[in-house]
């Protein structure tokens, strides 16, 4: 089942990023409908890489990309996020992630990010109260039952 980020949280997320997205490459993990990566493109990102495993979500994602005529700026990877990250050697400007709630995916993603940074910053949506263990400095914002946490790659 796709659990899209609410419009309120998505708008807050993009506003919180605050930097110009002009020309950056965004990695959208657990992308579902693609709303986060597509929003980043609408704000000036030059490319979005979407990683999603669920076939039903991939259909919705491809439909949304087509509806916006954004195929030339998008790459869709139909694979497990962690398999993709294990094979990937690119360090993206920003990674946006909305892992499925009620799983250990958020914990695993944070661990993966600090073991092998795949972006300069990881913006992670997760349930408020989910106690993730992050080394270094992070910033978490609360939006009702949802939290947005920003993690910066350690040098």
C-alpha positions in Angstrom: 0.0 0.0 0.0 1.3 3.5 -0.9 1.2 5.9 2.0 1.9 9.3 0.4 3.5 12.1 2.2 0.8 14.6 3.0 0.8 17.9 1.1 1.4 19.8 4.4 4.4 17.7 5.3 5.8 17.7 1.7 5.5 21.6 1.6 7.2 21.8 5.0 9.9 19.4 3.9 10.7 21.4 0.8 10.6 24.7 2.7 12.9 23.3 5.4 15.5 22.2 2.8 15.6 25.9 2.1 18.6 25.9 -0.3 18.2 26.4 -4.0 17.6 23.2 -5.7 18.8 24.6 -9.0 20.9 22.0 -10.8 21.1 19.4 -8.0 20.5 15.7 -8.4 18.0 14.2 -5.9 17.7 10.6 -4.9 14.2 9.6 -3.8 14.2 6.4 -1.8 11.1 4.3 -1.1 9.7 6.7 -3.7 6.1 5.4 -3.9 4.2 7.9 -6.1 7.3 10.0 -6.6 5.8 13.1 -5.0 9.0 14.1 -3.2 11.3 13.8 -6.2 8.8 15.4 -8.5 8.4 18.3 -6.1 12.2 18.7 -6.0 12.2 18.8 -9.8 9.4 21.5 -9.8 11.7 23.5 -7.5 14.7 23.4 -9.9 16.4 20.1 -9.4 18.0 18.9 -12.6 17.5 15.2 -12.1 15.7 12.8 -9.8 16.5 9.2 -9.3 13.6 7.2 -7.9 14.1 3.8 -6.2 11.0 1.8 -5.5 10.5 -2.0 -5.2 6.7 -2.4 -5.2 5.3 -3.0 -8.7 2.0 -1.2 -7.9 4.0 1.9 -6.8 6.2 1.7 -9.8 3.1 1.9 -12.1 1.9 5.0 -10.2 5.3 6.5 -10.2 5.8 6.1 -14.0 2.3 7.4 -14.6 3.0 10.5 -12.5 6.3 11.2 -14.3 4.6 10.8 -17.7 1.7 13.1 -16.7 4.3 15.8 -15.9 6.3 15.1 -19.1 9.4 14.7 -16.9 10.8 11.5 -18.4 14.0 13.3 -19.5 14.8 14.3 -15.9 13.9 11.1 -14.2 15.4 7.7 -13.8 13.3 5.0 -12.2 15.0 2.1 -10.5 12.8 -0.9 -9.8 14.8 -2.5 -7.0 15.1 -2.9 -3.2 16.5 0.3 -1.8 19.3 -1.4 0.1 20.4 -3.6 -2.8 20.5 -0.4 -4.9 22.6 1.5 -2.3 25.0 -1.5 -2.0 25.7 -1.3 -5.7 25.6 2.5 -6.0 28.9 4.5 -5.9 27.4 8.0 -6.6 27.1 10.5 -3.9 24.0 12.6 -4.5 23.3 16.1 -3.5 20.2 15.3 -1.4 18.5 12.0 -0.7 14.8 12.1 0.3 13.5 9.0 2.0 10.0 8.0 3.2 10.5 4.3 4.4 7.5 2.2 5.2 6.3 2.8 8.7 6.2 -0.2 11.1 9.4 -1.7 9.7 13.1 -1.4 10.5 13.8 0.4 7.2 14.4 3.8 8.9 17.0 2.3 11.3 18.7 0.4 8.5 18.8 3.5 6.2 20.4 5.7 8.9 23.0 3.0 9.6 23.7 2.7 5.8 24.0 6.4 5.5 26.7 6.8 8.1 28.5 3.6 7.0 28.6 4.7 3.4 27.2 8.2 2.7 25.1 8.1 -0.5 24.3 11.8 -0.3 25.6 15.0 1.2 22.3 15.2 3.2 19.6 12.6 3.9 16.1 13.9 4.6 14.1 11.2 6.3 10.4 11.0 7.1 9.5 8.7 10.0 6.9 8.4 12.7 7.3 11.0 15.5 8.7 9.1 18.6 10.7 6.6 16.5 14.0 6.7 18.4 16.6 6.5 15.6 20.3 6.5 16.6 22.2 9.1 14.7 25.9 10.0 15.2 26.7 13.6 15.0 24.3 16.5 14.6 20.9 16.1 13.3 17.8 18.2 13.1 14.3 16.9 13.6 11.0 18.8 12.9 7.6 17.5 14.1 4.4 17.7 12.0 1.7 16.0 14.1 2.6 12.2 14.1 5.3 12.7 11.5 8.9 13.7 11.9 11.4 15.0 9.3 15.0 14.4 10.3 18.0 15.9 8.4 21.2 14.0 8.6 24.5 15.4 7.2 27.2 13.1 6.0 30.2 12.9 8.3 33.5 14.0 6.7 
